[in-house]
């Protein structure tokens, strides 16, 4: 029993450390030595991903540079990621037009790769600039559409997110 507990504790510690590793791609934009907040998305006993929010601002805001880094613990195809992202964007911004969703889908298709456990996608937001997407530290794409950033990051950070516990962890909201 002690051995099982020790193994579970080690897994939790390693998972927490993975979520908090400072992504190299935020250097030069964000200097924070540790994340503003962290969270994981878990269904039953399966963790889909761990996320960390990075910013130098004293409180998270769309008006200050920040990065959202997601480290996957399961495999997903690019198509699965794009489809789920568009569904969640529509949830947090129900007035998005079909034309906007089509533009965003094409942009996400360029931004997302297929992911395997351990892969990291980081989305870097600088107000007034494009959202830059990185896969395991290498830039893949950027989305300059001014209507993109708010509903995209709203998936995790908006009050109407489908995963309020993830939002609470990322924004350090006490329950």
C-alpha positions in Angstrom: 0.0 0.0 0.0 2.8 2.4 0.8 4.4 1.7 -2.5 1.2 2.5 -4.4 0.9 5.7 -2.4 4.5 6.6 -3.2 4.1 6.0 -6.9 0.9 8.1 -7.0 2.5 10.9 -5.1 5.5 10.8 -7.5 3.1 11.0 -10.5 1.3 13.9 -9.1 4.6 15.8 -8.3 5.9 15.1 -11.8 2.7 16.2 -13.4 2.6 19.4 -11.3 6.2 20.2 -12.3 5.5 19.7 -16.0 2.7 22.2 -15.8 5.0 24.8 -14.1 8.1 24.5 -16.4 8.7 28.0 -17.9 8.2 27.7 -21.7 11.3 29.1 -23.5 9.0 30.7 -26.1 7.8 33.3 -23.7 11.3 34.8 -23.1 11.6 38.4 -24.2 7.8 38.9 -23.7 7.1 37.6 -20.2 9.7 37.5 -17.5 7.7 35.8 -14.7 9.8 33.0 -13.1 6.6 31.0 -12.3 3.1 30.7 -13.7 0.3 33.0 -12.6 -1.8 29.9 -12.3 -2.0 26.2 -13.2 -4.8 23.7 -13.8 -5.4 20.3 -15.3 -8.4 18.9 -17.2 -9.2 15.5 -15.9 -12.2 13.2 -16.7 -12.6 10.3 -14.3 -9.0 9.1 -13.9 -7.7 10.4 -17.2 -5.9 13.7 -17.5 -6.2 15.3 -20.9 -3.8 18.1 -20.3 -2.2 20.4 -17.8 -2.2 24.2 -18.4 -0.3 27.1 -17.1 -1.0 30.8 -17.5 2.1 33.1 -17.6 2.0 36.9 -17.2 4.0 39.7 -15.6 0.8 41.6 -14.7 -0.3 41.6 -11.1 -3.7 40.4 -12.3 -4.5 38.6 -15.5 -6.0 40.9 -18.3 -6.4 40.7 -22.0 -4.7 44.2 -21.9 -1.3 42.8 -20.8 0.9 40.2 -22.5 0.3 36.6 -21.4 0.8 33.1 -22.5 -1.3 30.0 -22.1 0.8 26.8 -22.2 -1.0 23.4 -22.5 0.9 20.2 -22.0 -1.0 17.2 -23.3 -1.2 13.9 -21.4 -3.3 12.2 -24.2 -3.0 12.0 -27.9 -5.3 14.2 -30.1 -5.4 14.7 -33.8 -5.2 18.2 -35.3 -8.8 17.8 -36.5 -10.0 16.9 -33.0 -8.2 19.9 -31.5 -9.6 22.3 -34.1 -13.2 20.9 -33.8 -13.2 21.1 -30.0 -11.6 24.6 -30.0 -14.3 26.0 -32.4 -17.1 24.4 -30.3 -15.7 26.0 -27.1 -15.1 29.4 -28.8 -18.7 29.4 -29.9 -19.8 28.5 -26.3 -17.9 31.5 -24.8 -18.8 33.9 -27.7 -22.2 32.7 -29.0 -22.5 35.7 -31.4 -19.5 34.5 -33.5 -20.6 34.3 -37.1 -20.2 31.2 -39.2 -17.8 33.2 -41.4 -15.6 34.0 -38.3 -15.6 30.4 -37.2 -14.5 29.3 -40.7 -11.6 31.8 -40.6 -10.7 30.7 -37.1 -10.9 27.0 -38.2 -8.5 27.6 -41.1 -6.1 29.5 -38.8 -6.2 26.8 -36.1 -5.6 24.1 -38.7 -2.3 25.9 -39.4 -1.5 26.4 -35.7 -2.3 23.0 -34.3 -0.3 19.8 -34.9 -1.4 16.3 -33.9 -0.3 16.0 -30.3 1.1 13.1 -28.3 1.5 12.8 -24.5 4.2 15.3 -23.4 3.7 17.7 -26.3 3.2 21.4 -25.4 1.3 24.0 -27.3 1.8 27.6 -26.1 -0.4 30.5 -27.3 1.3 33.9 -26.7 -0.8 37.0 -26.6 0.5 40.5 -26.9 -2.2 43.2 -27.0 -2.4 44.7 -30.5 -0.4 41.9 -32.0 -1.1 38.4 -33.4 -1.6 35.4 -31.2 1.5 33.3 -31.8 1.3 29.5 -31.5 4.3 27.3 -30.6 4.6 23.5 -30.5 7.3 22.2 -28.1 9.0 25.6 -28.3 9.0 26.1 -32.1 6.7 28.7 -33.6 4.1 27.1 -35.9 1.8 30.0 -36.8 0.3 33.3 -35.8 -3.3 34.5 -36.0 -3.6 38.3 -36.6 -7.4 38.4 -36.8 -8.4 41.0 -34.2 -11.6 39.0 -33.3 -9.7 35.8 -32.5 -7.9 36.3 -29.2 -10.8 37.0 -26.8 -12.9 33.9 -27.7 -9.9 31.7 -28.1 -8.5 32.4 -24.7 -12.0 32.6 -23.3 -12.2 28.8 -23.7 -10.0 28.7 -20.5 -10.4 32.1 -19.0 -13.9 33.5 -19.6 -16.6 33.2 -16.9 -18.8 31.1 -19.3 -16.1 28.4 -19.9 -17.2 24.8 -19.9 -14.5 24.0 -17.3 -14.8 26.4 -14.4 -12.3 24.5 -12.3 -9.6 25.0 -15.0 -10.4 28.7 -15.1 -10.2 28.9 -11.3 -6.8 27.3 -11.2 -5.4 29.4 -14.0 -6.7 32.7 -12.6 -5.9 31.7 -8.9 -9.6 32.2 -7.9 -10.4 30.9 -4.5 -13.4 28.6 -4.3 
